Amino acid sequence: MGGLKVLLLRTVGRRSGKTRTVPLGFFDLDNGYLVVASNGGAPRHPAWYHNLRNQPQGAVQMLDQVMPVTAEVLSGDARARAWQHVIANAPIYAGYEKRTTREIPLVLLHPRQGPP
């Protein structure tokens, strides 16, 4: 486990069907990449989260490496443990949690085989 890094997440727009790319902070966690759908503490989930809920297959790019991933929205104890890791390593997320009444989703991106 490490501190916050940045990746580019590619998803397919749930309405448009177009490829969308967004830069996100991430944490290495359980052989995957943990991303936080905080949307800065806004009352709504970010669009990329809805896109992954609709189509959990996407891709991530880090530097010049692109790999396919499958998204898993964490819940229960797994989410609670991951949330503690997030706020311990990037306390700004605790502030985002205070700004909103929604539970901030945590998404684990699992690398998979195949084309990105």
N, C-alpha and C positions, 0 to 999 in steps of 0.2 A: 504494500500500500504506500502511496506517495501523496504529494501535494497536488494542487490544482494545475492542470496543463490545458492546452487548447487543441481541439480537433475541428475538422469540418464535417458536419453531418449532412448526408444527402438522403432526402426522403422523396416520396412521390406525393404531390399535393392531392388531398382527398377529394377536392372539388374540381381542380383544374386538370389533374392527371399529369402535370408537368413536374420535372425534376426540380427540387428546391434544395438549396445549400445554405446552411447557417453555421457560423462559428460558435462553438460551445466550450465552456470549461468542462473538464472531466477529471475523474479520479480513477486510477488503476484499482480494480477491485475484483476479487474472485475470478481471475483470468478473463476479465472483461473490462469494459469502460463504463463507469458510472456517470450519468449526466443528470442534472437537476432541472426540472421544469418549473423554475421559480418565477420566470417572467418578471423578475425584479420586485416580486411581492404584489404584482397587479392582481385584480380579482379574477382574471381569466387565465386559463392555461395557455401556453404559447402554441402557435400554429404547428410547429414541428412536432409537438407532443400528440396533437390530434392526428397528424399525418401518420405517425408511427402506430397509434392505436388502430387506425384504419388499415395500414399496411406495415406490419412489423419488420419486413425486410427492407434494409437500407444499406448504406455504405458509409464508412468513415475514411477521412484522409488525414494523415499526420505526415507533415513534410511532403515527400514525394511518394509515400506509400499509401495505396488505396486498398481497402479490404471490405468485403461484404460482412454485414452484421445482421443479427436478429435481435429485436428489442424485447425485453421482459420488464414489465412494470412491477416493481417490488411492492410487497404488502406484508403486513403482520410483523413478525420478529425480524425478518430479513430487511424490511424497510427501516425498522427502528434501529438496528445495528448500523445500517448504511448511513442513516441520518446522523447518528452520533459521530461517525467518521467524517462526514461532510462538515458539520459545524466545528469539529475539533481542528480541522485542517483549513477551513475557510469560514471564519465566524460571521462574515457578511451575510451568509444564508440564514442565520438565526434572526437577523434583522428583517429579511424578506418574509420570514415566517410570521413575524409580529405584525406585518403590514396587511396580511390577508386572513380571511376566515377559511379559505380552502386548504385542504391538505396538499402540500407541494409534492407532486409526484417525483419519484426517483426511478430512473430507467437504466437498467443494466444492458449494455450493448454487447452481445456475445459474438465474437468472430466466428465465421462459418466458411466452409469451402464453397467455391464457385466464383463466377464473375461478379465484379462489384456492381 
